[in-house]
Structures are given as structure tokens and as C-alpha cells.
Amino acid sequence: MSQTKTALVTGGTRGIGYGVAEELASAGYHLILGYRQNQARAEDAKTHLEGTYAVRVFLVKGEAGEESTVDAFFSCIEENFGGKLTALVHNAGAYWQNRAHNKPDANGSWFQGWEAYEFFQGMYPKCFIRLVEKAVTCMEDERGYIVAVSSPGCNNSRGPVLAYITPGTGKASVEYLVRHYAKQLAPRRITCNVVIPGFTKTEAWDPVVKELGAEQVDAFIGSCGMKRWATPREVGGVVSFLCSEKAAFITGASLPIDGGVHLK
Ligand SMILES: NC(=O)c1ccc[n+]([C@@H]2O[C@H](COP(=O)([O-])OP(=O)(O)OC[C@H]3O[C@@H](n4cnc5c(N)ncnc54)[C@H](OP(=O)(O)O)[C@@H]3O)[C@@H](O)[C@H]2O)c1
């Protein structure tokens, strides 16, 4: 059995994905990191991770919803790691057209329309299915870990967030798929879990802060659970644990990492 550990992290160059990448690198994982367009940040991430943790890091640019991006991930795994993958983390996420959705339309509907719906379906469940179907052909039995990143309100542990209907249907599908693949892969002893981060300080919040103002956003965070932001590395540490032998018997779980936000 090969001892090299390799992980593919979508959206692994900034924010929560970078926190995941850093925790996995510190655990000795070599990395394939996906990103959409921010080349400079991707290169900074590679330089820092390789320099600090002495692991190999490969960058793959592409839209998560495109099949060609998933193909490029697996070509990279084939070329650089002999087609072997230990862990898959599907984390990439963004707002539709980089705008937070903070108001219903004139009819009171929060639905953002079918183009936005297709964008989120492509980036969340479609991409996850494509990734998992290929990843499991690259994983050894008893040594494969799959983790998806969801959001608050996409299962029964918390009420729906009205502004999140369009992305939320995509994330909710991913949560279903996690249970499906956990069941399918249990005989191979490959695990599949979903984490549900609470409010985590990343650049994804910039449009919300711009629209509502920092004071209002801070007041909101101060009203939830432990009354503070999560850090990307707090989320990353839990994902890294789920991608370790210590978590070999955890599968099909939906784990909030949110300081109690789901108790609201
Ligand atoms: N932040 C929170 O409070 C929070 C809470 C719960 C769940 N989440 C979830 O956590 C995940 C990461 O969020 P974040 O806050 O870390 O976001 P972020 O700081 O904006 O980072 C997003 C990362 O994903 C990549 N990405 C974005 N859209 C993509 C696309 N269409 N195709 C390929 N890559 C794409 C970005 O690449 P570029 O750098 O090239 O743009 C970047 O690497 C998302 O799934 C989000 O829903 C976040």
C-alpha cells in the first residue's frame, strides 16, 4: 500500500479551502488545489504551502461546474501521483455574479432565476458527482476520505435561510449525495462526510459587508451561538481530522462547525 497521501481541494487557494489545504499540508498531504480565476492568490498559496510544509502543490484553474475542470484535476493526479488519490474535499463556492442576494423581488420571491440555479447546481451537486465518480477509481480500499462543504440551513438542523434558496438547493443536494456515497462506499471502507461551517471570516463576506455595513454584520455575528466568526483553519482542522485514520469509522455524518449556530 502506498504511503504517499494526496488530496484534491476545490476552491483550495483562498478562504476556507485554503484553511483546509494548510491543515492537510501540515498533516503531510500533497495537494491539488482548484480555483476559478485569481491566479496571484493561487500562486501565493502554492509558494507558502510548499515552502512551509515541504509538500508538493499543483494548481488547476477552471470553473467548478465545467466537466473539463474535473477532467483537468484527474489528469493532474494521473501525471503527478500515478493516478492515486487519498482525499477529496469539495469546497468551491461563490455568489452568483459575485453579488450577495439580500432582497426578495417585488413579488416577495427570493428565487434568483434559472440561470443562477444552473450555476449553483453545476458548482455544487453536479461537480460533486463528477468528482466522486472519478475519485473512487483513484482511491484504495480502507484509505479514502471524501468531504463536502455545505452551509447553514441546508438540512433539518437549522431553519432555511430565505436568501439562500438558489444556492441552498444545490448544497442540500450535496448533503443527500454525501449520505448516498457514504452508503455505497462503506463496504470499501471509504468515508464520505459533510461539514457545515458557521460564519467564517473570508472574502466571501465582502459583498455583504459592502451592502449592509460592517456594524450590522458584526451585530449579526454577535447574536449567533458563540458570538464570533470561525477561522478558516478551525474548519480546516476538522476536515483534516475527517481525512485521517482517526476518523476511519465516521461516515455519512453532517457535522456543524459553527459554535452553536445550528442551535438557533
Ligand atoms: N465563509 C462562510 O461564512 C461560509 C459558511 C458556510 C459555508 N461556506 C462555504 O465554504 C465554501 C468556501 O467559502 P469561502 O468563504 O472560503 O469562499 P472564498 O473565500 O470566496 O473562496 C472561494 C474559493 O473557491 C474558488 N471558487 C469560487 N467560485 C468558483 C467556481 N465557480 N469554480 C471554481 N472555483 C471557484 C475561489 O477561486 P478564486 O480565488 O479564483 O476566485 C476560491 O479559491 C463555499 O462552498 C461556501 O458556501 C462558507
PDBQT file of the ligand as one rigid body, heavy atoms in Angstrom, charges set to zero:
ROOT
HETATM    1  N1  LIG A 301     -17.478  31.946   4.628  1.00  0.00    +0.000 N 
HETATM    2  C1  LIG A 301     -18.538  31.460   5.272  1.00  0.00    +0.000 C 
HETATM    3  O1  LIG A 301     -19.077  32.071   6.220  1.00  0.00    +0.000 OA
HETATM    4  C2  LIG A 301     -19.113  30.106   4.877  1.00  0.00    +0.000 A 
HETATM    5  C3  LIG A 301     -20.035  29.490   5.738  1.00  0.00    +0.000 A 
HETATM    6  C4  LIG A 301     -20.550  28.246   5.410  1.00  0.00    +0.000 A 
HETATM    7  C5  LIG A 301     -20.155  27.625   4.229  1.00  0.00    +0.000 A 
HETATM    8  N2  LIG A 301     -19.276  28.240   3.403  1.00  0.00    +0.000 N 
HETATM    9  C6  LIG A 301     -18.880  27.529   2.184  1.00  0.00    +0.000 C 
HETATM   10  O2  LIG A 301     -17.481  27.354   2.183  1.00  0.00    +0.000 OA
HETATM   11  C7  LIG A 301     -17.006  27.326   0.844  1.00  0.00    +0.000 C 
HETATM   12  C8  LIG A 301     -15.852  28.313   0.681  1.00  0.00    +0.000 C 
HETATM   13  O3  LIG A 301     -16.316  29.606   1.009  1.00  0.00    +0.000 OA
HETATM   14  P1  LIG A 301     -15.286  30.797   1.334  1.00  0.00    +0.000 P 
HETATM   15  O4  LIG A 301     -15.993  31.727   2.247  1.00  0.00    +0.000 OA
HETATM   16  O5  LIG A 301     -13.988  30.226   1.736  1.00  0.00    +0.000 OA
HETATM   17  O6  LIG A 301     -15.135  31.478  -0.113  1.00  0.00    +0.000 OA
HETATM   18  P2  LIG A 301     -13.954  32.392  -0.734  1.00  0.00    +0.000 P 
HETATM   19  O7  LIG A 301     -13.096  32.941   0.360  1.00  0.00    +0.000 OA
HETATM   20  O8  LIG A 301     -14.632  33.330  -1.642  1.00  0.00    +0.000 OA
HETATM   21  O9  LIG A 301     -13.047  31.348  -1.578  1.00  0.00    +0.000 OA
HETATM   22  C9  LIG A 301     -13.642  30.663  -2.637  1.00  0.00    +0.000 C 
HETATM   23  C10 LIG A 301     -12.650  29.717  -3.299  1.00  0.00    +0.000 C 
HETATM   24  O10 LIG A 301     -13.396  28.946  -4.275  1.00  0.00    +0.000 OA
HETATM   25  C11 LIG A 301     -12.953  29.263  -5.604  1.00  0.00    +0.000 C 
HETATM   26  N3  LIG A 301     -14.138  29.356  -6.468  1.00  0.00    +0.000 N 
HETATM   27  C12 LIG A 301     -15.176  30.210  -6.321  1.00  0.00    +0.000 A 
HETATM   28  N4  LIG A 301     -16.087  30.012  -7.293  1.00  0.00    +0.000 NA
HETATM   29  C13 LIG A 301     -15.617  29.011  -8.065  1.00  0.00    +0.000 A 
HETATM   30  C14 LIG A 301     -16.086  28.384  -9.238  1.00  0.00    +0.000 A 
HETATM   31  N5  LIG A 301     -17.253  28.731  -9.798  1.00  0.00    +0.000 N 
HETATM   32  N6  LIG A 301     -15.322  27.399  -9.797  1.00  0.00    +0.000 NA
HETATM   33  C15 LIG A 301     -14.134  27.057  -9.247  1.00  0.00    +0.000 A 
HETATM   34  N7  LIG A 301     -13.643  27.617  -8.123  1.00  0.00    +0.000 NA
HETATM   35  C16 LIG A 301     -14.360  28.593  -7.554  1.00  0.00    +0.000 A 
HETATM   36  C17 LIG A 301     -12.209  30.578  -5.477  1.00  0.00    +0.000 C 
HETATM   37  O11 LIG A 301     -11.278  30.718  -6.557  1.00  0.00    +0.000 OA
HETATM   38  P3  LIG A 301     -10.739  32.223  -6.991  1.00  0.00    +0.000 P 
HETATM   39  O12 LIG A 301      -9.771  32.641  -5.919  1.00  0.00    +0.000 OA
HETATM   40  O13 LIG A 301     -10.071  32.006  -8.294  1.00  0.00    +0.000 OA
HETATM   41  O14 LIG A 301     -11.936  33.106  -7.046  1.00  0.00    +0.000 OA
HETATM   42  C18 LIG A 301     -11.557  30.407  -4.106  1.00  0.00    +0.000 C 
HETATM   43  O15 LIG A 301     -10.430  29.551  -4.183  1.00  0.00    +0.000 OA
HETATM   44  C19 LIG A 301     -18.202  27.614  -0.062  1.00  0.00    +0.000 C 
HETATM   45  O16 LIG A 301     -18.742  26.410  -0.556  1.00  0.00    +0.000 OA
HETATM   46  C20 LIG A 301     -19.183  28.274   0.892  1.00  0.00    +0.000 C 
HETATM   47  O17 LIG A 301     -20.527  28.087   0.503  1.00  0.00    +0.000 OA
HETATM   48  C21 LIG A 301     -18.737  29.468   3.691  1.00  0.00    +0.000 A 
ENDROOT
TORSDOF 0
